[in-house]
Amino acid sequence: MEQLPLGVRLRASATLASFHAGANAPLLAALEARSCDGGLPPLWIWSAPGAGRTHLLQAACARAGDLRRASAYLPLAESWLEPAMLAGLEGLQLVCLDDLDAVAGRDGWERALFVLHNELAERGGNLVIAAGAAPAAVPLRLPDLASRLAAAVVWNLKSLGDEDHAPALQARAQALGLELPDDTLQWLTRRLPRDYAALCEVLDRLDRAALARQRRLTVPFVRSVLEAPAG
């Protein structure tokens, strides 16, 4: 997986295949295209918290890495990141910026983003952005940056519906190499919220517990893990 050494690790389970597409199938196709081909318009993904934005951005980078295309994922809400870290990314084939709204209105960040946007476009690189709102609702102060990003392809990432809950759990379990029996799947579906981030956290916890104790994911075992204090 080719990625700049910025201290950001991609989750091994963050793949496009492990995300149940449902109503978001066109978005996954758009991410696949940007992972494979160059010169496409910027893609802006927005949603409520927990819908899976971070998973999808990391998955796009992972897919690009599988194809030996250089990529980088940056979580802009992290306080240790600085605008100068965007310098040099213009030479990559794919740049995924998470939580762009966290740096909106900050002069140094907006100028660095404007330069990165333009240089990626000139070199045929792709830019994918995630935020908690659509471009028009994010308070960008630099008019040139706002106008560029307003022209992005915008997708409102839909949260899991009732019909998506079980398939999303199964897809995530398969990505982790977990066997999820039907009765366990039904038990989890009745108890877990339709929040993709929470769903992933629970299955990651079950994966660690099953590996440590060499146990199958039976209902009694799953109940015992989830009822125990996290730690």
Residue pairs with C-beta under 8 A, 6 or more apart in sequence:
1 10
1 61
1 62
1 65
1 66
2 64
2 65
2 68
2 69
2 70
2 71
3 10
3 61
3 65
3 70
3 71
3 72
3 73
4 70
4 72
4 88
4 89
4 92
6 72
6 74
6 85
7 80
8 72
8 73
8 74
8 75
10 58
10 61
10 62
10 73
11 55
11 58
13 172
13 175
13 176
13 200
13 204
14 54
14 55
14 58
14 59
14 62
15 59
15 62
15 63
15 175
16 28
16 31
16 32
16 35
16 56
16 59
16 60
16 62
16 63
17 171
17 175
18 55
18 59
18 171
18 172
18 174
18 175
19 28
19 52
19 55
19 56
19 59
19 168
19 171
19 196
20 160
20 164
20 167
20 168
20 170
20 171
21 27
21 28
22 158
22 160
22 161
22 163
22 164
22 167
22 168
23 158
23 161
23 164
24 155
24 157
24 158
26 155
27 45
27 56
27 155
27 157
28 56
30 43
30 153
30 155
31 43
31 56
31 59
31 60
31 63
31 128
32 60
32 63
33 40
34 40
34 43
34 60
34 94
34 126
34 128
35 60
35 61
35 63
35 64
35 67
35 69
35 71
35 94
36 63
36 64
36 67
36 69
37 126
38 93
38 124
38 125
38 126
39 124
39 126
40 126
41 151
41 152
41 153
42 117
42 126
42 127
42 128
42 129
42 148
42 149
42 151
42 152
42 153
43 126
43 127
43 128
43 129
43 152
43 153
43 155
44 129
44 130
44 131
44 134
44 135
44 149
44 152
44 153
44 154
44 155
45 53
45 56
45 57
45 128
45 129
45 130
45 131
45 155
45 157
46 53
46 130
46 131
46 132
46 133
46 134
46 154
46 155
46 156
46 157
47 53
47 132
47 156
47 157
47 158
47 159
48 132
48 159
49 132
49 197
50 159
50 195
50 196
50 197
50 198
51 157
51 158
51 159
51 160
51 195
51 196
51 197
52 157
52 196
52 197
53 98
53 130
53 157
54 75
54 98
54 130
54 197
55 196
55 197
55 200
56 130
56 157
57 73
57 96
57 97
57 98
57 128
57 130
58 73
58 96
60 71
60 94
60 96
60 128
61 71
61 72
61 73
61 94
61 96
64 70
64 71
64 93
64 94
65 71
69 93
69 94
70 91
70 92
70 93
70 94
71 92
71 93
71 94
71 95
71 96
72 89
72 92
72 94
72 95
72 96
73 96
73 98
74 81
74 85
74 86
74 95
74 96
74 97
74 98
75 81
75 98
75 99
76 97
76 98
76 99
76 100
76 102
76 103
76 109
77 98
77 99
77 102
83 108
83 109
83 111
83 112
84 112
86 112
86 113
86 115
86 116
87 112
89 95
89 116
89 120
90 115
90 116
90 119
90 120
90 122
90 123
90 125
91 123
91 125
92 120
92 125
93 124
93 125
93 126
94 125
94 126
94 128
95 116
95 120
95 125
95 126
95 127
95 128
96 128
96 129
96 130
97 113
97 127
97 128
97 129
97 130
98 130
99 130
99 131
99 132
100 113
100 129
100 130
100 131
100 138
101 131
101 132
101 133
101 138
103 109
103 110
103 113
104 110
104 138
104 139
104 140
104 141
105 139
105 140
105 141
107 141
107 142
110 140
110 141
110 142
110 145
111 142
111 145
113 145
114 142
114 144
114 145
114 148
116 127
117 127
117 145
117 148
117 149
118 148
119 125
120 126
120 127
121 127
127 152
129 149
129 152
131 138
134 154
134 156
135 146
135 149
135 150
135 152
135 154
136 150
140 146
140 149
159 194
159 195
159 196
160 168
160 194
160 195
160 196
160 199
161 194
162 194
164 194
165 189
165 192
165 194
166 185
166 186
166 189
168 196
168 199
169 180
169 185
169 188
169 189
169 192
169 199
169 203
170 180
170 185
172 199
172 200
172 203
173 179
173 180
173 203
173 217
176 203
176 204
176 207
177 207
178 203
178 206
178 207
178 210
178 217
179 216
179 217
180 188
180 217
181 216
181 217
181 218
183 219
184 217
184 218
184 219
184 222
187 219
187 222
187 223
188 202
188 222
191 226
192 198
192 199
192 202
193 199
202 226
205 225
205 226
205 230
206 217
206 222
206 225
206 226
209 215
209 221
209 225
210 216
210 217
210 221
213 221
215 221
